């Protein structure tokens, strides 16, 4: 078996892990998707260690932004997997009353 065959070998059909990517594939995919964030945290951290400690602020801000985005994405994923509806977006035209509408009709859908 060649090296390429070993690296791309998949699980046998019917096995408990059939169709699940290997660990290296999952890690490479994660690093690829998060390369910008990793760079945004590590480069300022290296500069902070070698040049001036003020760069820790840049690294911390990027890290906090990355964390906030990951938390938001995880909550959204959990809501979708749990089958809960995400907040519906309201069309802008539905919220603008026209001259012929009454006070009760000015609420979206006439609901109080």
N, C-alpha and C positions, 0 to 999 in steps of 0.2 A: 504494500500500500504506500503510495507516495505521500509527501508532506502535504500537498494541496488537498488530497483526498481526506487526510486526517483532520485538517482544519475545517473542511466544509461538510464533514460527515454528519448526517442527521440521525435522529433516533429511529429505530425500526417502527414501521406502522403497527399500531395496536399496543405499543408500550405506553406506560404511564406518562412519559414525557414526549410523546410524538407531537411534532409540530412546534415544540417550544424551542426558541433559539438557545444556543449554547451560551454559557456565561460570558465568554469573551465577546461574542456578538452583541449581547445586551450592553456590556460595558462600553464597547466601541460606539454603539448607537447613542448611549447616554452622553458620552464625552463629546460626540459630534454635535448633538443638539445643544449642549451647554458650553461649548467652547468659548463663546463670547463672555459668558459670565465668569468662567474659570479664569480667563485672561484678565478680565476686569478686576478680579480680586487679587490674583497672584502678582501681576506686574506692579501695581502700587505697593504691595507688601514687600516685594524685593527692593524696590526703590526706597521704601521706608527703612529697611534694614541697612542699606548701603549709603544713602544720601542724607535724608532728613526724616525724622519721625513724623513730620506733618503729613506725609503720604499715607499714614495709617487711617487718617480721616477719609481719604478717597476710597481706600480699600473697604473701610467700614460702611460707607454710604452705598457702594456697589453691592456689598454683601447683604445689607439690609433690604435693598431693592430686590435682589434675587430671592431672598427669603420670602418677602411679601408676595412676589409673583408666584412662587412655588406653593405657598399656603392657599392663595386664591385659586390656583389651578387644581390643587388637591380637593378643595371644597366643592368646586364645580364638578370634578370627576365623581366624587362621592354622591353628589346630588343626582347626577345622571344615572349612576349605577343603582342607586336606591329607587329609581323610578319617580322621584319627585320632579314636579314641574319647576323649571327655572322661571324667574320673574318674566312676565310677558312685557314686551316693549309696546308702548302706546304710540299709535300713529300720530304725528303732529297735527294732522287735519282734524282728528277726532277731538282735540282739546280746544280748538278755536271756535268760539260761538259765532254764529252769524246774526244778522239784525232781526231775523224772524224767530229766534229761539227765546224761550222763556227762561226764568231764573233756574228752574229745575233742570232744564235741558242743557245748561252750561256745564254740568258735570259730565264726565265721560260716560256715555251710555245712559244718562239720566239716573244713575245710581247714586244714592246719598251715602 
